[in-house]
Amino acid sequence: MHHGLNEDPRPTRRRRGAGRLIALVAAAAVVLAGCSAPEPAPETEQEAPPTTLTVGVVGSLTSFNASSAAGDTAANRAVAALLDEKLGSLDGDLQVVPNDGLGRITRVQGDPLKVSYELFPDRVWSDGTPVTLDDLLFGWAVSSHFFDDATYDAAGQIVSGTRYFDTAMPADPNARTSRPSLDRADDTLTLTYDEPFADWNRQWLLDRPVHVVAERAGVSVKDLLTAILTVPEGNPSAPVEPNAVLAAAAQAWNTGFDVAPGTPVDPASVVSAGPWTVTEAAADSLTLTRRDSYQGAHFPALEGLTVRFFPDRAAQLSAIEAGVVDIANVGDLDVAERATLTEAGYQVQVGPTTQTLHLRYADDTASDLRQAMTLAIDRSSIVRDVLGPLRSDAQPLQSFLSSTAMGQLYSDLIAGNGAPGTGSDVDAARAALGDRAAVLRVAYDSTDEVSSQVFPRLVSMGARAGIAVRAATAEDTPDATLAWVGEDESLYRSARDRLAEGIDGANTDELFADLTVHTDPVDVLSEAKEIDRSLFTAFAGLPLLERTGAVVTADGVGGVDYTSEPDGVPPAFWAWTAPQS
């Protein structure tokens, strides 16, 4: 399936259920011997209580722009997942699901890569303003960094030029496009990429509403759009004075949606594209109400939703146990915590997250030592001991680029990617070293509970093969690093980030260059298999395991699926249902 290739016909307007229980007014006429009985009084209309649930989130709301560098926090992302509608979303396995209720993204041509964005009519922001191509055009200006001409030093500080929009996600050098073309008759924006780009279907464009940004920047929407359509592309080799309109809009985008500590939020100032509107705001909560003007495909079954913010995980768990919270992503539970929540009547869904633990060897670590240590490690034993108590079905990781958190994508990837066996072969490990003794200095975080369980097992496994595994000191140059890496939902970005760590295979860089320019997910997957194979062949290290996550739901709450995103709100909130009374 080509996720993001949208061939469905334009959806029709959604018909909604009433959501209320209305008692019928009954009247009866009784005729007896020519006389009529007095009419009974009509029954009083009764409304069922609104169907609402409470989501518990760790952290404080500091911004309604979770895409900015300052606003990119777990709590802000949770709120954004509920309020910000885009042309795509991620499911529980973090795979792209096109949003057919808002518009469609279509790959028009492969090389040069052309991608069209169509918006359906009658879609409006929560303040009643139409969602238009102008909003997509502004979103492109934000994410593309087309106008930037900044130069940076080694620490990432600007030394010359201008960076306009301070996004949490840096500009991707492989995602460069020309300025978009607009066809307002067909409500379509088209991007033409400089080179084919593997992640074209993850560029969703819709961002902050352009009319709100313009208002907070003190400029007109017309002037802002004119600037986006006419200001020359930035050139770091020849920086110029920043454009005043773009600079004002960027400042409004960077900080204009922030929430100052202790400052009450004005609900009317929160403009969203999704089916919720903010009706109440307090220091530790937001109240969301379903809006009738919403025309998309994500109309909620619930009439309301409350987001409760907690200072830390302990406070979140206490609130859950007290029955204050209905839905929460609580992260890595221990056995006792899981038992407590289960005894309190909660459903607990556990599974893998995208945080994966890898052993990666340094560039100058001898090849025979890398091979010997790889053969000496019994990954099945490590996973059974460390993850078994909570996830008896957990298996050792078989890919550098992905994990079981990615569902079917991971299963497809590890079929033929050259992953080794998961047990140890001590004799082969000794043979690789010629039966000589060796030392492997490993850097790891001793304060991390899982790493602290894994490291002594590496020590004992290495010893059986004649390898003295030692914790690297501050003065040592480590031979290997045992570290958590955050997996991205995109194979392209995962590969890019992995290849920046430790030793690579003989042709890994060339394989990644090929992967980058594939625009068919089938071809991307095939190239990713070859990258894995090159890393395993070079004994670049070993993927070990992934951190465990947990989503809890109160008794009777329905439609809540597990999400493998750490701290993420479970997907498809529109399917959530309250307990039946």
VOGU-3710 file (C-alpha; in Angstrom, 3 decimals, decimal comma):
1> mhhglnedpr> 0,000/0,000/0,000  1,335/3,443/-0,857  0,491/5,417/2,263  -0,375/8,961/1,328  -1,372/8,155/-2,276  -4,996/9,144/-2,123  -7,414/7,829/-4,718  -10,662/8,063/-2,741  -13,428/10,275/-4,163  -14,150/13,584/-2,496
11> ptrrrrgagr> -16,019/12,846/0,716  -19,521/14,133/1,203  -20,623/16,149/4,188  -20,716/14,007/7,281  -24,086/13,386/8,892  -23,824/13,499/12,627  -25,753/11,695/15,318  -27,662/13,917/17,727  -25,707/12,815/20,774  -28,594/13,598/23,071
21> lialvaaaav> -31,427/11,482/24,514  -34,766/13,273/23,924  -37,864/11,926/25,626  -40,839/11,780/23,256  -43,873/13,902/24,135  -46,857/11,553/24,366  -50,541/12,500/24,127  -53,511/10,169/24,110  -57,145/10,785/23,336  -59,595/8,358/24,872
31> vlagcsapep> -63,176/8,347/23,662  -65,650/6,624/25,937  -69,378/6,888/25,284  -68,973/10,225/23,530  -66,801/11,730/26,299  -63,092/12,609/26,109  -60,721/12,044/28,967  -58,599/15,064/29,935  -55,281/15,198/28,065  -52,315/14,173/30,220
41> apeteqeapp> -49,616/16,757/30,790  -46,695/16,440/28,334  -43,615/14,752/29,653  -40,678/16,984/30,424  -37,769/16,810/27,969  -34,679/15,397/29,647  -31,150/15,706/28,408  -28,587/13,023/29,000  -25,397/14,312/30,613  -22,672/15,210/28,096
51> ttltvgvvgs> -20,330/12,367/27,225  -16,877/13,465/28,307  -13,578/11,874/29,280  -10,406/13,131/30,937  -6,919/12,635/29,490  -3,970/12,839/31,878  -0,751/14,413/30,553  2,594/14,954/32,296  3,957/18,497/31,980  2,591/22,007/31,628
61> ltsfnassaa> 0,990/23,729/28,685  3,496/26,350/27,554  2,512/26,885/23,926  -0,194/26,201/21,376  2,547/25,872/18,776  4,226/22,522/19,394  6,124/22,816/16,098  8,322/25,648/17,372  11,668/24,916/18,984  10,485/26,317/22,318
71> gdtaanrava> 7,044/24,715/22,124  8,220/21,187/21,312  7,345/19,506/24,622  5,381/16,355/25,397  2,495/18,295/26,967  2,255/20,754/24,080  2,419/17,932/21,534  -0,435/16,173/23,343  -2,630/19,262/23,046  -1,622/19,712/19,406
81> alldeklgsl> -2,612/16,116/18,627  -6,136/16,940/19,769  -6,528/20,420/18,293  -4,398/20,582/15,147  -5,884/18,874/12,119  -3,545/18,166/9,203  -3,644/16,330/5,894  -2,269/13,224/7,564  -1,830/11,635/10,963  -0,061/8,641/12,489
91> dgdlqvvpnd> -1,699/5,485/13,756  -0,644/3,474/16,810  2,253/1,975/14,824  3,239/5,498/13,704  2,395/4,854/10,071  0,892/7,575/7,894  -2,900/7,681/7,602  -4,148/10,219/5,028  -6,853/12,580/6,301  -9,508/12,127/3,632
101> glgritrvqg> -11,864/14,471/5,457  -9,726/17,572/4,916  -8,203/17,075/1,491  -5,757/14,883/-0,370  -2,051/14,700/-1,093  -1,188/13,158/-4,461  2,126/12,274/-6,044  1,568/13,706/-9,514  4,960/12,852/-10,984  8,025/10,930/-9,823
111> dplkvsyelf> 11,013/12,694/-11,411  10,983/15,596/-11,075  8,850/14,888/-8,038  5,628/16,867/-8,084  3,131/16,628/-5,229  -0,283/18,285/-5,183  -2,271/19,343/-2,125  -6,036/19,686/-2,500  -8,308/21,149/0,169  -11,992/20,294/0,243
121> pdrvwsdgtp> -14,492/23,166/0,506  -16,427/24,148/3,619  -13,562/23,308/6,010  -13,212/26,092/8,562  -11,032/27,016/11,509  -12,750/27,022/14,881  -13,296/30,803/14,633  -15,289/30,314/11,424  -12,548/31,415/9,008  -12,226/29,103/5,972
131> vtlddllfgw> -9,184/26,838/5,722  -7,641/27,775/2,360  -4,583/27,378/0,169  -3,223/30,501/1,885  -2,841/28,428/5,046  -0,966/25,710/3,140  1,261/28,305/1,504  2,142/29,749/4,893  2,810/26,238/6,253  5,232/25,663/3,378
141> avsshffdda> 7,034/28,916/4,201  7,459/27,742/7,794  8,649/24,188/7,186  10,735/24,739/4,036  13,029/27,461/5,447  13,055/28,694/1,846  13,839/32,279/2,833  16,601/31,588/5,390  20,102/32,837/4,590  21,701/32,082/7,952
151> tydaagqivs> 25,145/30,614/8,473  25,844/28,645/11,651  28,910/27,871/13,735  29,829/24,443/15,112  27,555/24,996/18,123  24,585/25,780/15,919  24,589/29,512/16,653  23,845/31,985/13,864  26,937/33,923/12,805  25,411/35,763/9,843
161> gtryfdtamp> 22,145/36,079/7,982  18,580/35,340/9,097  16,671/32,284/10,244  13,008/33,226/10,153  10,897/30,404/11,583  12,502/28,680/14,565  11,076/25,208/14,013  11,667/22,198/16,246  12,380/20,133/13,142  15,420/21,505/11,292
171> adpnartsrp> 15,260/22,115/7,583  15,866/18,889/5,696  18,442/19,397/2,920  16,804/16,645/0,880  13,364/18,264/0,988  14,117/21,407/-1,016  11,355/22,586/-3,353  10,757/25,505/-5,644  8,156/28,060/-4,632  4,678/26,458/-4,712
181> sldraddtlt> 2,256/27,034/-7,546  -1,397/27,695/-6,715  -4,508/26,775/-8,672  -7,303/28,485/-6,797  -9,969/27,252/-9,202  -9,223/23,671/-8,140  -8,153/24,516/-4,563  -4,781/22,910/-5,275  -1,209/23,770/-4,298  1,630/21,969/-6,093
191> ltydepfadw> 5,197/21,460/-4,888  8,054/20,574/-7,235  11,064/19,080/-5,427  14,657/19,761/-6,405  15,285/16,000/-6,155  12,990/13,034/-5,534  12,372/12,793/-1,783  11,431/9,665/0,179  9,380/11,522/2,805  7,148/13,514/0,472
201> nrqwlldrpv> 3,983/12,034/2,027  4,932/13,308/5,498  4,991/16,976/4,468  1,504/18,003/5,593  1,970/21,806/5,399  -1,094/22,936/7,376  0,253/24,840/10,380  -0,910/27,882/12,365  -3,831/29,752/10,724  -2,315/32,429/8,514
211> hvvaeragvs> -4,973/35,016/9,438  -4,125/34,640/13,142  -0,378/34,847/12,515  -0,845/37,988/10,421  -2,993/39,611/13,084  -0,485/38,875/15,844  2,360/40,062/13,611  0,632/43,364/12,889  0,616/42,788/9,118  -2,137/42,074/6,618
221> vkdlltailt> -2,721/38,605/5,248  -2,337/40,050/1,749  1,086/41,530/2,530  2,252/38,296/4,165  1,162/36,166/1,210  2,729/38,636/-1,219  6,023/38,324/0,645  5,884/34,516/0,518  5,224/34,618/-3,220  7,824/37,261/-4,129
231> vpegnpsapv> 10,743/37,447/-1,660  13,790/35,756/-3,232  15,070/32,429/-1,951  17,614/32,838/0,823  21,301/32,398/0,031  23,661/31,910/3,017  26,573/32,909/0,797  24,999/36,322/0,205  22,797/37,252/3,195  20,554/40,295/2,889
241> epnavlaaaa> 18,542/42,462/5,243  15,577/40,448/6,563  12,215/41,111/4,967  10,173/43,093/7,492  6,859/41,323/6,825  8,358/37,825/6,972  10,335/38,737/10,090  7,219/39,995/11,862  5,276/36,869/10,900  8,147/34,642/12,016
251> qawntgfdva> 8,331/36,358/15,395  4,577/35,909/15,828  4,876/32,233/14,884  7,920/31,652/17,113  6,491/33,157/20,305  2,978/34,471/19,669  1,271/31,225/20,656  3,203/30,746/23,897  1,467/30,620/27,275  3,263/32,519/30,013
261> pgtpvdpasv> 3,404/30,721/33,390  0,532/31,786/35,624  -1,242/33,586/32,787  -4,821/32,467/32,104  -5,512/31,382/28,542  -8,256/33,188/26,674  -10,193/30,309/25,063  -11,294/32,574/22,195  -7,644/33,061/21,224  -7,131/29,336/20,560
271> vsagpwtvte> -7,980/28,758/16,898  -7,862/25,142/15,739  -8,608/23,172/12,580  -9,772/20,049/14,402  -13,190/19,141/15,818  -12,579/20,595/19,284  -12,764/24,141/20,529  -11,286/25,285/23,839  -14,106/26,461/26,115  -12,321/26,644/29,472
281> aaadsltltr> -8,716/26,943/30,533  -7,082/26,727/33,936  -3,500/26,389/35,127  -3,756/22,600/35,194  -6,478/21,798/32,659  -8,115/22,531/29,330  -11,755/21,825/28,565  -12,512/20,972/24,944  -15,992/20,941/23,436  -17,075/19,409/20,155
291> rdsyqgahfp> -17,822/22,090/17,555  -20,773/21,902/15,196  -18,990/23,750/12,381  -16,463/20,941/11,909  -16,881/19,217/8,521  -14,054/16,668/8,510  -13,782/12,913/8,991  -12,746/13,024/12,641  -16,017/14,037/14,282  -15,744/12,706/17,865
301> alegltvrff> -18,143/10,297/19,503  -17,582/12,300/22,692  -19,150/15,708/23,271  -16,299/16,944/25,406  -12,779/16,193/26,529  -10,740/17,490/29,439  -6,950/17,540/29,398  -5,434/17,451/32,883  -1,775/18,401/33,358  0,354/16,854/36,106
311> pdraaqlsai> 3,788/17,992/37,281  5,305/14,521/37,088  4,564/10,890/36,433  3,974/10,091/40,107  1,196/12,686/40,279  -0,279/11,329/37,057  -0,352/7,762/38,412  -1,890/8,939/41,702  -4,668/10,712/39,818  -5,338/7,610/37,744
321> eagvvdianv> -5,562/5,434/40,835  -7,944/7,981/42,383  -10,256/7,722/39,370  -9,639/11,294/38,206  -8,217/10,304/34,793  -9,862/8,105/32,162  -7,065/7,829/29,563  -3,298/8,228/29,902  -0,012/7,225/28,355  1,973/6,351/31,477
331> gdldvaerat> 5,230/5,157/29,924  7,400/2,360/31,228  5,578/0,632/34,106  7,093/-1,808/36,530  5,299/-4,984/37,560  3,975/-3,518/40,821  2,597/-0,393/39,123  0,829/-2,472/36,533  -0,756/-4,655/39,220  -1,934/-1,580/41,126
341> lteagyqvqv> -3,594/-0,075/38,073  -5,215/-3,367/37,115  -6,567/-3,826/40,639  -7,990/-0,280/40,450  -10,100/-1,394/37,474  -8,060/0,031/34,626  -7,267/-1,697/31,368  -3,499/-1,612/30,825  -2,130/-2,026/27,296  1,634/-2,569/27,184
351> gpttqtlhlr> 3,866/-2,686/24,153  7,075/-1,461/22,566  7,954/2,194/22,117  10,186/3,882/19,582  13,025/4,265/22,107  15,526/1,544/21,255  18,708/0,416/22,980  21,688/-0,236/20,711  25,298/-1,276/21,191  27,316/0,618/18,570
361> yaddtasdlr> 31,064/0,209/18,105  33,412/3,146/17,602  35,127/3,792/14,276  38,545/2,645/15,474  37,416/-0,497/17,331  39,204/-3,483/15,773  37,047/-5,539/13,416  37,905/-8,853/15,095  36,882/-7,455/18,485  33,610/-6,157/17,039
371> qamtlaidrs> 32,881/-9,539/15,514  33,797/-11,466/18,662  31,671/-9,353/20,992  28,722/-9,493/18,586  28,931/-13,304/18,542  29,274/-13,490/22,329  26,059/-11,586/23,110  22,942/-13,641/23,828  20,222/-11,123/22,972  17,401/-13,578/23,650
381> sivrdvlgpl> 18,587/-13,959/27,223  18,869/-10,187/27,710  15,365/-9,546/26,404  13,882/-12,384/28,424  15,461/-11,123/31,653  14,878/-7,386/31,172  11,548/-7,196/29,319  10,003/-10,585/30,132  8,290/-9,651/33,409  6,092/-7,085/31,627
391> rsdaqplqsf> 6,154/-8,270/28,008  6,543/-12,012/27,785  6,249/-11,845/23,977  9,122/-9,362/23,538  11,816/-10,362/21,054  15,329/-9,018/20,378  15,517/-6,207/17,862  16,480/-7,292/14,365  17,003/-3,908/12,705  19,117/-0,833/13,242
401> lsstamgqly> 16,490/1,336/11,561  13,197/0,204/13,026  11,554/-1,813/15,793  8,412/-3,718/16,627  6,873/-0,363/17,551  6,367/0,156/13,818  4,113/-2,857/13,360  3,938/-4,402/9,904  6,635/-2,101/8,538  9,146/-3,674/10,924
411> sdliagngap> 8,012/-7,195/10,058  8,502/-6,460/6,378  11,901/-4,875/6,994  13,471/-7,750/8,923  12,482/-10,297/6,268  15,801/-10,598/4,462  17,766/-7,748/6,048  20,705/-9,917/7,126  19,992/-9,857/10,856  22,008/-12,472/12,797
421> gtgsdvdaar> 20,702/-15,032/15,232  19,625/-13,846/18,643  21,639/-16,319/20,751  25,399/-16,460/21,419  28,147/-18,524/19,773  31,034/-18,480/22,261  33,266/-20,788/20,224  32,933/-18,605/17,130  33,595/-15,518/19,249  36,831/-17,019/20,620
431> aalgdraavl> 37,855/-18,057/17,119  37,329/-14,528/15,808  39,897/-13,306/18,354  42,244/-16,234/17,833  41,678/-17,184/21,481  43,481/-14,085/22,686  42,195/-11,884/25,509  40,717/-8,462/24,703  39,224/-5,439/26,454  36,070/-3,585/25,364
441> rvaydstdev> 35,405/-0,253/27,075  31,691/0,558/26,930  30,134/3,935/27,666  26,616/3,789/29,100  24,253/5,708/31,388  24,512/4,062/34,795  21,492/6,035/36,038  19,212/4,426/33,457  17,500/1,380/34,936  17,393/-0,714/31,769
451> ssqvfprlvs> 20,969/0,075/30,714  22,097/-0,828/34,226  20,474/-4,235/33,832  21,940/-4,827/30,375  25,545/-3,787/31,053  26,446/-6,509/33,645  25,000/-9,096/31,276  27,343/-7,834/28,576  30,194/-8,206/31,075  29,396/-11,858/31,811
461> mgaragiavr> 28,751/-12,735/28,154  31,972/-11,094/27,040  33,959/-12,923/29,727  32,932/-16,304/28,316  34,605/-15,325/25,052  37,711/-13,892/26,715  36,591/-10,257/26,411  36,854/-8,063/29,490  33,950/-5,636/29,159  34,586/-2,554/31,293
471> aataedtpda> 32,662/0,631/31,898  34,435/3,466/30,084  35,665/6,192/32,401  35,570/9,912/31,691  39,205/9,707/30,592  38,663/6,738/28,266  37,892/6,771/24,577  35,042/4,220/24,455  35,282/1,231/22,140  31,490/1,001/22,114
481> tlawvgedes> 28,454/2,878/23,360  25,320/1,394/24,885  22,724/4,065/24,265  19,068/4,754/23,705  18,153/6,200/20,355  14,797/7,701/19,482  13,442/6,017/16,400  11,583/8,157/13,898  8,390/6,987/12,215  10,119/7,578/8,875
491> lyrsardrla> 12,613/5,002/7,580  14,372/7,811/5,744  14,954/9,892/8,880  15,745/6,810/10,962  18,452/5,797/8,496  19,839/9,309/8,339  20,129/9,550/12,117  21,562/6,041/12,590  24,317/6,586/10,052  25,593/9,504/12,097
501> egidgantde> 26,464/7,114/14,949  29,465/4,804/15,166  30,925/2,711/12,396  29,095/2,135/9,120  29,208/-0,545/6,444  31,364/-0,387/3,357  28,599/1,009/1,124  26,093/2,357/3,652  26,351/5,992/2,577  25,689/5,100/-1,055
511> lfadltvhtd> 22,683/3,022/-0,045  21,283/5,922/1,977  21,736/8,280/-0,968  19,685/5,851/-3,051  17,008/5,539/-0,356  16,589/9,308/-0,145  15,463/9,681/-3,741  12,963/6,806/-3,803  9,380/8,051/-3,757  7,664/4,655/-3,642
521> pvdvlseake> 7,435/3,181/-0,109  8,175/-0,290/-1,532  11,509/0,927/-2,889  12,316/2,771/0,350  11,731/-0,460/2,287  13,958/-2,432/-0,078  16,794/0,074/0,294  16,399/0,091/4,086  16,896/-3,687/4,103  20,188/-3,221/2,294
531> idrslftafa> 21,318/-0,577/4,807  20,580/-2,987/7,647  22,454/-5,729/5,834  25,521/-3,514/5,355  25,603/-2,614/9,058  25,211/-6,219/10,216  27,883/-7,393/7,759  30,341/-4,800/9,062  29,634/-5,782/12,703  28,724/-2,149/13,313
541> glpllertga> 26,956/-3,134/16,526  23,777/-4,787/17,682  20,225/-3,506/18,175  19,114/-4,988/21,498  15,634/-4,075/22,702  13,046/-1,317/22,903  11,672/0,461/25,941  8,203/-0,595/27,097  5,215/1,748/27,088  1,756/1,533/28,604
551> vvtadgvggv> -1,620/3,119/27,870  -4,287/2,899/30,567  -8,030/3,364/30,187  -10,790/3,409/32,772  -13,330/0,634/32,956  -15,903/0,905/30,176  -13,982/3,418/28,070  -13,861/2,205/24,480  -11,980/2,853/21,250  -8,598/3,638/22,813
561> dytsepdgvp> -5,686/1,960/21,045  -2,104/1,589/22,187  0,431/4,048/20,812  4,126/3,271/20,516  5,001/6,979/20,686  6,542/7,760/24,098  4,337/10,315/25,886  2,006/10,440/22,876  -1,763/10,717/23,071  -3,370/7,470/21,863
571> pafwawtapq> -4,454/7,813/18,224  -7,910/8,315/16,728  -9,516/10,231/19,604  -12,646/10,473/17,465  -13,245/6,756/18,135  -13,098/7,087/21,932  -16,346/6,353/23,772  -17,486/6,941/27,330  -18,745/4,106/29,553  -22,368/3,176/29,038
581> s> -24,470/4,366/31,961
//
